[in-house]
Amino acid sequence: MTQVMFTLFDTAIGRCAIAWAARGIVAVQLPHPDEAQTRVRLRQRYDDIAEVAPPAEIQTAIERIKTLLEGQPVDLSEIVLDLNDCPPFNRHVYAIARTIPPGATLTYGDIAKQLGGVELSRSVGTALGQNPCPIVVPCHRVLAAGDKPGGFSGNGGVVTKLKMLEIEGARVNHTPSLFD
C-alpha cells in the first residue's frame, strides 16, 4: 500500500482526523474522547501512517467538512476519495449515500432497492458500518425503517448520528429510550 498520511482538525462535533494517500482520502475519523485515541484508531487501520500538515486539496476538504458540521449545507460529493480497498458492493452503497444532500435522509431499504431489492437492506447496513469516510460518505443520513435512527458505528453511536443530523436540520423519528 502507498504511504498514508493524516492530520487532526477541530469541528463542531469534536477533533476529527482525515487520512489520505496518493489517489485521495482513504479515511475520516470521527472524534474520540481525546486526540490520543483518535491517533490510535488510525494507526490500527494503517501500519505506516505519518502525521503531516495537509496539502492544499486536503485542507480544502477539511474546510468543507468543518463548514458542513457548522450547519451550512455544503456538498461534499466532489471530494476525491480512494475507496479501492473497499469491496465493490460497499463502493456502490457509498456512491448512493454520497448523493443524499445535507438535511435529507434515505433508509437502508431505499438504498437496497436502488441496488436490486429491499432484501439487501442488512447488507447496506453492514457496508455503512464499515464506511471508512464518515461525513464525506454521509452514512449518518441513512436511517432505519420508519425514519428511525438505526445504528451508527462511529464513536458515540446513535447520539453522534443524531447530533450530526440535527446540525444539518434533518428530521428523524426518535423517541429517547433508556438505551440512548
Sine and cosine of phi, psi and omega as CSV:
sin_phi,cos_phi,sin_psi,cos_psi,sin_omega,cos_omega
0.00,0.00,0.53,-0.85,0.02,-1.00
-0.95,0.30,0.28,-0.96,0.00,-1.00
-0.86,0.52,0.75,-0.66,0.06,-1.00
-0.95,-0.31,0.71,-0.71,0.02,-1.00
-0.86,-0.51,0.36,-0.93,0.02,-1.00
-0.51,-0.86,0.27,-0.96,0.12,-0.99
-0.54,-0.84,0.42,-0.91,0.09,-1.00
-0.99,-0.13,0.46,-0.89,0.06,-1.00
-0.44,-0.90,0.50,-0.87,-0.03,-1.00
-1.00,0.05,0.63,-0.77,0.06,-1.00
-0.68,-0.73,0.07,-1.00,0.04,-1.00
-0.91,0.41,-0.31,0.95,0.03,-1.00
-0.97,-0.24,0.02,1.00,0.02,-1.00
0.78,-0.63,-0.13,-0.99,-0.05,-1.00
-1.00,0.09,0.93,-0.37,0.00,-1.00
-0.99,-0.15,0.09,-1.00,0.11,-0.99
-0.69,-0.72,0.40,-0.91,0.06,-1.00
-0.70,-0.72,0.69,-0.73,0.01,-1.00
-0.84,-0.54,0.57,-0.82,-0.04,-1.00
-0.57,-0.82,0.33,-0.94,0.10,-0.99
-0.73,-0.68,-0.20,-0.98,-0.10,-0.99
-0.86,0.50,-0.56,0.83,-0.09,-1.00
-1.00,-0.06,-0.07,1.00,0.02,-1.00
0.57,-0.82,-0.16,-0.99,-0.02,-1.00
-0.96,0.28,0.74,-0.67,-0.01,-1.00
-0.95,-0.31,-0.31,0.95,-0.02,-1.00
-0.33,-0.94,0.55,-0.84,0.22,-0.98
-0.81,-0.59,0.82,-0.57,-0.02,-1.00
-0.97,-0.24,0.86,-0.52,0.09,-1.00
-0.94,0.35,0.36,-0.93,-0.09,-1.00
-0.90,0.44,0.60,-0.80,0.20,-0.98
-0.96,-0.29,0.13,-0.99,-0.04,-1.00
-0.83,0.56,-0.47,0.88,0.07,-1.00
-0.53,-0.85,0.26,-0.97,-0.06,-1.00
-0.85,0.53,-0.64,0.77,-0.04,-1.00
-0.86,0.52,-0.66,0.75,0.01,-1.00
-0.93,0.37,-0.58,0.82,0.04,-1.00
-0.90,0.43,-0.70,0.72,0.04,-1.00
-0.89,0.46,-0.70,0.72,0.00,-1.00
-0.86,0.51,-0.68,0.73,-0.01,-1.00
-0.86,0.52,-0.70,0.72,0.03,-1.00
-0.92,0.40,-0.64,0.77,-0.01,-1.00
-0.94,0.35,-0.38,0.93,0.11,-0.99
-0.94,0.34,-0.54,0.84,0.00,-1.00
-0.99,0.17,-0.59,0.81,-0.12,-0.99
-0.80,-0.61,0.85,-0.52,-0.04,-1.00
-0.89,0.46,-0.73,0.68,-0.12,-0.99
-0.89,-0.46,0.99,0.11,-0.06,-1.00
-0.87,-0.49,0.69,-0.73,-0.05,-1.00
-0.90,-0.44,0.71,-0.71,0.07,-1.00
-1.00,0.04,0.88,-0.48,-0.06,-1.00
-0.63,-0.78,0.23,-0.97,0.12,-0.99
-0.94,0.34,0.64,-0.76,-0.06,-1.00
-0.96,0.26,0.59,-0.80,0.14,-0.99
-0.94,0.34,0.16,-0.99,-0.12,-0.99
-0.81,0.58,-0.71,0.70,-0.06,-1.00
-0.92,0.39,-0.51,0.86,0.05,-1.00
-0.97,0.25,-0.63,0.77,0.05,-1.00
-0.89,0.47,-0.61,0.79,0.07,-1.00
-0.89,0.46,-0.69,0.72,0.04,-1.00
-0.88,0.48,-0.68,0.73,0.02,-1.00
-0.86,0.51,-0.73,0.68,-0.02,-1.00
-0.88,0.47,-0.62,0.78,0.02,-1.00
-0.92,0.39,-0.66,0.75,0.05,-1.00
-0.88,0.47,-0.72,0.69,0.00,-1.00
-0.87,0.49,-0.68,0.73,0.00,-1.00
-0.89,0.45,-0.69,0.72,0.05,-1.00
-0.86,0.52,-0.70,0.71,-0.04,-1.00
-0.96,0.26,-0.08,1.00,0.15,-0.99
-1.00,-0.08,0.03,1.00,0.08,-1.00
0.98,-0.19,0.08,1.00,0.05,-1.00
-1.00,0.03,0.70,-0.71,-0.07,-1.00
-0.97,0.23,0.97,0.26,-0.04,-1.00
-1.00,0.00,0.70,-0.71,0.06,-1.00
-1.00,0.06,0.87,-0.50,-0.01,-1.00
-0.98,-0.20,0.13,0.99,-0.11,-0.99
-0.92,0.39,-0.30,0.95,0.00,-1.00
-1.00,0.04,-0.13,0.99,0.03,-1.00
-0.93,0.38,0.77,-0.63,-0.06,-1.00
-0.99,0.17,0.84,-0.55,0.03,-1.00
-0.93,-0.38,0.50,-0.87,0.15,-0.99
-0.92,-0.38,0.99,-0.11,-0.04,-1.00
-0.96,-0.29,0.38,0.93,-0.06,-1.00
-0.88,0.47,-0.40,0.91,0.02,-1.00
-0.99,0.13,-0.07,1.00,0.01,-1.00
-1.00,-0.01,0.54,-0.84,0.06,-1.00
-0.88,0.48,0.48,-0.88,-0.01,-1.00
-0.82,0.58,-0.68,0.74,0.01,-1.00
-0.86,0.52,-0.71,0.71,0.01,-1.00
-0.87,0.50,-0.67,0.74,0.01,-1.00
-0.88,0.48,-0.60,0.80,0.05,-1.00
-0.91,0.42,-0.69,0.73,0.04,-1.00
-0.87,0.49,-0.72,0.69,-0.03,-1.00
-0.90,0.44,-0.61,0.79,0.02,-1.00
-0.88,0.47,-0.67,0.74,0.04,-1.00
-0.92,0.39,-0.70,0.71,0.00,-1.00
-0.85,0.52,-0.59,0.81,-0.02,-1.00
-0.93,0.38,-0.23,0.97,0.03,-1.00
-1.00,0.04,-0.14,0.99,-0.02,-1.00
-0.98,0.20,0.89,-0.46,-0.04,-1.00
-0.96,0.27,0.37,-0.93,0.08,-1.00
-0.81,0.59,0.68,-0.73,0.01,-1.00
1.00,0.03,-0.19,0.98,0.02,-1.00
-0.95,-0.30,0.27,-0.96,0.04,-1.00
-0.61,-0.80,0.35,-0.94,0.22,-0.98
-0.78,-0.62,0.25,-0.97,0.11,-0.99
-0.98,-0.18,0.26,-0.97,0.10,-0.99
-0.83,0.56,-0.65,0.76,0.02,-1.00
-0.90,0.44,-0.63,0.78,0.03,-1.00
-0.86,0.51,-0.71,0.70,0.00,-1.00
-0.93,0.38,-0.68,0.74,0.01,-1.00
-0.84,0.54,-0.67,0.74,0.02,-1.00
-0.88,0.48,-0.63,0.78,0.02,-1.00
-0.92,0.40,-0.41,0.91,-0.02,-1.00
-1.00,-0.08,-0.05,1.00,0.06,-1.00
0.67,-0.74,-0.35,0.93,0.02,-1.00
0.21,-0.98,0.52,-0.86,-0.05,-1.00
-0.86,0.51,-0.39,0.92,0.02,-1.00
-0.90,0.44,-0.18,0.98,0.05,-1.00
-1.00,0.03,0.08,1.00,-0.08,-1.00
-0.82,0.57,-0.70,0.71,0.01,-1.00
-0.91,0.42,-0.62,0.78,0.04,-1.00
-0.90,0.43,-0.60,0.80,0.08,-1.00
-0.88,0.47,-0.72,0.70,0.04,-1.00
-0.87,0.49,-0.66,0.75,0.03,-1.00
-0.89,0.45,-0.71,0.70,0.01,-1.00
-0.87,0.50,-0.70,0.72,-0.01,-1.00
-0.92,0.38,-0.52,0.85,0.08,-1.00
-0.92,0.38,-0.32,0.95,0.03,-1.00
-0.98,-0.20,0.12,0.99,-0.06,-1.00
-0.84,0.55,0.89,-0.45,0.00,-1.00
-0.99,0.17,-0.21,0.98,-0.11,-0.99
-0.78,-0.63,0.84,0.54,0.03,-1.00
-0.84,0.53,0.41,-0.91,-0.12,-0.99
0.99,0.13,-0.85,0.52,0.02,-1.00
-0.94,0.35,-0.67,0.74,0.22,-0.98
-0.98,-0.17,0.99,-0.13,-0.23,-0.97
-0.97,0.24,0.94,0.35,0.00,-1.00
-0.89,0.45,-0.37,0.93,0.04,-1.00
-0.92,0.39,-0.29,0.96,0.01,-1.00
-1.00,0.03,0.09,1.00,0.01,-1.00
-0.96,-0.29,0.83,-0.55,-0.12,-0.99
-0.92,-0.39,0.26,-0.97,0.10,-1.00
-0.98,0.19,0.07,-1.00,0.04,-1.00
-0.83,0.56,0.55,-0.83,-0.01,-1.00
0.96,0.27,0.29,0.96,-0.02,-1.00
0.84,0.55,0.55,0.83,0.10,-1.00
-1.00,0.04,0.43,-0.90,-0.12,-0.99
-0.87,0.50,-0.56,0.83,-0.08,-1.00
0.94,0.34,-0.42,-0.91,-0.04,-1.00
-1.00,-0.06,0.11,-0.99,0.08,-1.00
-0.35,-0.94,0.85,-0.52,-0.10,-0.99
-1.00,0.09,-0.15,0.99,0.01,-1.00
-0.94,0.34,0.35,-0.94,0.03,-1.00
-0.82,0.57,0.73,-0.69,-0.04,-1.00
1.00,-0.08,-0.20,0.98,0.08,-1.00
0.84,0.54,-0.64,-0.77,-0.09,-1.00
-0.87,0.49,-0.51,0.86,0.02,-1.00
-0.87,0.50,-0.69,0.72,0.04,-1.00
-0.91,0.42,-0.69,0.73,0.02,-1.00
-0.85,0.53,-0.75,0.66,-0.01,-1.00
-0.90,0.44,-0.61,0.79,0.02,-1.00
-0.90,0.43,-0.68,0.73,0.01,-1.00
-0.91,0.41,-0.66,0.75,0.04,-1.00
-0.91,0.42,-0.62,0.78,0.04,-1.00
-0.89,0.45,-0.69,0.72,0.04,-1.00
-0.83,0.55,-0.63,0.77,-0.04,-1.00
-0.99,0.12,-0.13,0.99,0.02,-1.00
0.99,0.17,0.36,0.93,0.02,-1.00
-0.98,0.18,0.51,-0.86,0.06,-1.00
-0.99,-0.13,0.76,-0.65,0.00,-1.00
-0.75,-0.66,0.67,-0.74,0.06,-1.00
-0.99,0.14,1.00,-0.07,-0.08,-1.00
-0.73,-0.69,0.86,-0.51,0.14,-0.99
-0.94,-0.34,0.91,-0.42,-0.03,-1.00
-0.83,0.56,0.59,-0.81,0.04,-1.00
-0.75,-0.66,0.04,-1.00,0.03,-1.00
-0.90,0.43,-0.31,0.95,-0.08,-1.00
-1.00,-0.08,0.01,1.00,0.01,-1.00
-0.99,0.13,0.00,0.00,0.00,0.00
